[in-house]
Amino acid sequence: MRNLISYLMFVFFVVFLFGAAYSLNTGNPDGKDIFIEKKCTMCHSVETAGIECKKKDAVDLSKTGDTYDAGFISKYLTREEKIADKQHKVTLKSSDEELKVLSDWLGSLKSKENGQ
């Protein structure tokens, strides 16, 4: 009986530790995290955020917010809008919440003269 109680306490402790560890890692990701997670770095860099792409012709999005607002960026990423008569090459596969966070973050990237 004593071994059974010790075993159950051990199992409870392990489950508790996994739950605690999981709760610490499920914070809401910010736009930079989503940008990296969705592999936007394959084609784009954001030098002001310390994100660099290995492609030589990568488009730097550090000043995206100077030209486009979050609403437009969201529509562009889901291929509902065009820039220079072209759609984004890839349709972003994300939840609505992730799309909003990413679009808000990209829309906030502005040059220093425009309020960064």
Residue frames relative to the residue before (quaternion, step in Angstrom):
aa qw qx qy qz dx dy dz
M 1.0000 0.0000 0.0000 0.0000 0.00 0.00 0.00
R 0.6452 0.5275 -0.3182 0.4520 3.55 0.99 -0.85
N 0.6422 0.5226 -0.3141 0.4646 3.61 1.03 -0.79
L 0.6255 0.5398 -0.3279 0.4581 3.56 1.07 -0.76
I 0.6623 0.4925 -0.3038 0.4759 3.59 0.90 -0.88
S 0.6433 0.5125 -0.3203 0.4700 3.59 0.96 -0.84
Y 0.6482 0.5222 -0.3080 0.4608 3.56 0.97 -0.87
L 0.6716 0.4924 -0.2934 0.4695 3.60 0.88 -0.92
M 0.6366 0.5111 -0.3299 0.4739 3.59 1.00 -0.75
F 0.6357 0.5240 -0.3242 0.4650 3.58 1.01 -0.79
V 0.6561 0.4991 -0.3071 0.4755 3.60 0.90 -0.91
F 0.6419 0.5186 -0.3226 0.4637 3.60 0.92 -0.86
F 0.6557 0.5203 -0.3046 0.4544 3.58 0.93 -0.89
V 0.6588 0.5008 -0.3073 0.4698 3.59 0.93 -0.88
V 0.6494 0.5009 -0.3144 0.4780 3.59 0.93 -0.85
F 0.6311 0.5309 -0.3252 0.4626 3.58 0.97 -0.82
L 0.6690 0.5019 -0.3066 0.4545 3.62 0.88 -0.89
F 0.6525 0.4959 -0.3193 0.4758 3.59 0.95 -0.81
G 0.6453 0.5181 -0.3185 0.4623 3.59 0.97 -0.78
A 0.6590 0.5008 -0.3059 0.4704 3.56 0.94 -0.86
A 0.6597 0.5013 -0.3098 0.4664 3.59 0.92 -0.87
Y 0.6507 0.5163 -0.3164 0.4581 3.59 0.96 -0.83
S 0.6722 0.5042 -0.3098 0.4449 3.59 0.89 -0.87
L 0.6395 0.5202 -0.3321 0.4584 3.60 1.09 -0.54
N 0.7386 0.4273 -0.2240 0.4708 3.59 1.07 -0.65
T 0.6500 0.5317 -0.3316 0.4300 3.63 1.15 -0.01
G 0.2385 0.7714 -0.5483 0.2176 3.57 1.06 0.68
N 0.5979 -0.5655 0.4148 0.3881 3.55 -1.18 0.41
P 0.3745 -0.7315 0.5167 0.2401 3.60 -0.71 1.00
D 0.3788 -0.6971 0.5486 0.2636 3.55 -1.14 0.58
G 0.7482 -0.4202 0.2698 0.4369 3.55 -1.28 0.11
K 0.6252 0.5404 -0.3374 0.4509 3.57 1.03 -0.77
D 0.6460 0.5214 -0.3158 0.4595 3.59 0.97 -0.86
I 0.6684 0.4908 -0.2951 0.4746 3.57 0.94 -0.90
F 0.6022 0.5676 -0.3402 0.4467 3.59 1.03 -0.83
I 0.6977 0.4509 -0.2590 0.4927 3.56 0.91 -0.94
E 0.6621 0.5289 -0.3058 0.4340 3.60 0.90 -0.95
K 0.7245 0.4277 -0.2375 0.4855 3.58 0.96 -0.85
K 0.4601 -0.7336 0.3978 0.3032 3.55 1.36 0.24
C 0.2090 0.7805 -0.5493 0.2129 3.56 1.03 0.80
T 0.5802 0.6104 -0.3526 0.4080 3.56 1.26 -0.47
M 0.4866 0.6489 -0.4441 0.3806 3.58 1.23 -0.06
C 0.8053 0.2177 -0.0959 0.5431 3.60 1.11 -0.68
H 0.7826 0.3108 -0.1331 0.5227 3.59 1.19 -0.51
S 0.1615 -0.7355 0.6439 0.1358 3.50 -1.31 0.45
V 0.1333 -0.7231 0.6660 0.1260 3.53 -1.35 0.30
E 0.2207 -0.8406 0.4815 0.1131 3.52 0.27 1.31
T 0.6425 0.5334 -0.3349 0.4365 3.60 1.00 -0.70
A 0.7079 0.3993 -0.2492 0.5266 3.60 1.23 -0.40
G 0.5405 -0.6508 0.3838 0.3700 3.57 1.29 0.14
I 0.5150 0.6123 -0.4259 0.4224 3.57 1.20 0.50
E 0.0105 -0.8112 0.5837 -0.0346 3.54 -0.65 1.13
C 0.3056 -0.7246 0.5945 0.1681 3.51 -1.12 0.79
K 0.4779 -0.6870 0.4710 0.2791 3.58 -1.06 0.71
K 0.5555 0.5994 -0.3979 0.4169 3.58 1.22 -0.32
K 0.4797 -0.6878 0.4645 0.2845 3.58 -0.93 0.85
D 0.7466 0.3757 -0.2106 0.5070 3.59 1.08 -0.67
A 0.2659 0.7918 -0.5082 0.2098 3.59 1.20 0.51
V 0.3995 -0.6990 0.5444 0.2354 3.54 -1.08 0.78
D 0.2842 -0.7522 0.5727 0.1595 3.57 -0.75 1.08
L 0.2152 -0.8112 0.5375 0.0815 3.57 -0.70 1.12
S 0.2836 0.8153 -0.4704 0.1830 3.59 1.25 0.33
K 0.7808 0.2788 -0.1425 0.5407 3.61 1.14 -0.54
T 0.2101 0.8271 -0.4994 0.1495 3.58 1.19 0.48
G 0.6713 0.5353 -0.2929 0.4207 3.56 0.97 -0.88
D 0.5289 0.6144 -0.4152 0.4127 3.60 1.22 -0.25
T 0.7765 0.3539 -0.1546 0.4979 3.56 1.06 -0.81
Y 0.8204 0.1816 -0.0493 0.5399 3.58 0.94 -0.90
D 0.3457 -0.7161 0.5631 0.2249 3.55 -1.13 0.68
A 0.7228 -0.4643 0.2992 0.4152 3.56 -1.29 0.33
G 0.6335 0.5461 -0.3370 0.4322 3.61 0.98 -0.75
F 0.6678 0.4814 -0.2977 0.4834 3.55 0.94 -0.88
I 0.6392 0.5345 -0.3285 0.4448 3.59 0.93 -0.90
S 0.6324 0.5390 -0.3228 0.4532 3.56 0.97 -0.86
K 0.6875 0.4692 -0.2776 0.4797 3.57 0.89 -0.93
Y 0.6331 0.5272 -0.3354 0.4569 3.59 1.03 -0.72
L 0.6760 0.5003 -0.2968 0.4525 3.59 0.93 -0.85
T 0.7132 0.3841 -0.2476 0.5314 3.58 1.18 -0.48
R 0.5040 -0.7142 0.3621 0.3237 3.55 1.35 0.40
E 0.4186 0.6839 -0.4823 0.3528 3.55 1.09 0.76
E 0.7435 0.2679 -0.1597 0.5915 3.59 1.30 -0.34
K 0.2783 -0.7468 0.5822 0.1611 3.54 -1.32 0.36
I 0.1815 -0.7165 0.6571 0.1477 3.51 -1.33 0.46
A 0.8244 -0.0195 -0.0562 0.5629 3.55 -0.75 1.11
D 0.6554 -0.5586 0.2769 0.4262 3.54 1.01 0.96
K 0.6331 0.4838 -0.3466 0.4950 3.59 1.20 0.58
Q 0.3981 -0.6905 0.5530 0.2427 3.52 -1.12 0.76
H 0.6235 -0.4893 0.4334 0.4289 3.54 -1.30 0.31
K 0.5609 -0.6541 0.3875 0.3277 3.59 -0.90 0.86
V 0.7902 0.1876 -0.0768 0.5783 3.57 1.05 -0.75
T 0.3826 -0.6823 0.5662 0.2599 3.57 -1.02 0.78
L 0.4152 -0.7155 0.5066 0.2429 3.56 -0.71 1.08
K 0.1870 -0.7663 0.6075 0.0936 3.54 -0.81 1.02
S 0.3387 0.7211 -0.5278 0.2945 3.55 -0.27 1.29
S 0.5833 -0.5317 0.4570 0.4101 3.53 -1.31 0.13
D 0.6588 -0.4944 0.3787 0.4221 3.57 -1.26 0.30
E 0.6429 0.5298 -0.3208 0.4507 3.58 1.02 -0.80
E 0.6573 0.4970 -0.3102 0.4740 3.60 0.94 -0.87
L 0.6333 0.5326 -0.3243 0.4583 3.57 0.99 -0.84
K 0.6599 0.5061 -0.3053 0.4639 3.58 0.94 -0.85
V 0.6651 0.4975 -0.3074 0.4643 3.59 0.87 -0.94
L 0.6682 0.4960 -0.2988 0.4671 3.59 0.90 -0.91
S 0.6713 0.4957 -0.2991 0.4629 3.60 0.89 -0.91
D 0.6379 0.5186 -0.3254 0.4673 3.58 0.99 -0.81
W 0.6578 0.5095 -0.3102 0.4597 3.56 0.97 -0.88
L 0.6748 0.4817 -0.3017 0.4707 3.59 0.86 -0.93
G 0.6577 0.5127 -0.3066 0.4588 3.58 1.03 -0.75
S 0.6566 0.5085 -0.3095 0.4632 3.58 1.19 -0.46
L 0.5613 0.6031 -0.3909 0.4104 3.60 1.24 -0.23
K 0.1385 0.8029 -0.5560 0.1641 3.54 -0.31 1.31
S 0.5693 -0.5662 0.4597 0.3795 3.53 -1.24 0.42
K 0.6632 -0.5301 0.3497 0.3962 3.56 -1.19 0.48
E 0.6251 0.5428 -0.3424 0.4442 3.59 1.04 -0.70
N 0.7470 0.3960 -0.2096 0.4912 3.60 1.10 -0.67
G 0.7580 -0.4658 0.2151 0.4027 3.58 1.07 0.58
Q 0.4271 0.6816 -0.5105 0.3039 3.60 1.00 0.51
